[in-house]
Amino acid sequence: MTAMIFSCAAINQGWIVVGSLDVKNGLSYQVISEIQDAMLNDILHRYSVDINQFYATGFSGGTYASYYIAYAYPDHFRGVIACGAGLGTDNVFARIVSSKISVFHCLGNNDFKYDEVVWAHHILIERGAHSKLRKYEGTHQYPPKEVILEALDWISKEGAVSR
């Protein structure tokens, strides 16, 4: 259902939505990087795309994978929609934050990762990145449709500003 919401909203923006069924919790960053590199290369070879307007999104562990690819390719990615997770607890991503990449954080007001997300939001602002924190009623779950639509709208505008 959530993928359908992202897809429908992306069509309105003229975006292509791409996802991997292979990236999942428990994989090493090296394996995730290899999968993401292959996916990115595939996109670049199959489609005529603007290589300076990529966005990444994910939920929970998928958010970490989104940060990973966006910060690995900061000249291509403009933004991350981070759902239900921040920069992680091991500070891997906090060390490589790029002010070029806007981040829309969204999470339930009773999410067990609440403190992690609020901390990430503050770190990003402190480092000069455009960051928005959007809370909704709920726990550790995908955001509702209206939050996804708000995130896509915000990231499309803020991603352009951050360049």
Sequence and secondary structure as in RCSB ss.txt:
>XXXX:A:sequence
MTAMIFSCAAINQGWIVVGSLDVKNGLSYQVISEIQDAMLNDILHRYSVDINQFYATGFSGGTYASYYIAYAYPD
HFRGVIACGAGLGTDNVFARIVSSKISVFHCLGNNDFKYDEVVWAHHILIERGAHSKLRKYEGTHQYPPKEVILE
ALDWISKEGAVSR
>XXXX:A:secstr
 HHHHHHHHHHHHT      SS  TT  HHHHHHHHHHHHHHHHHHS   TT EEEEEETHHHHHHHHHHHHSTT
TEEEEEEES  S SS TTGGG  TTSEEEEEEETT TTHHHHHHHHHHHHHTT  EEEEEESSSSS   HHHHHH
HHHHHHHHHHHT 
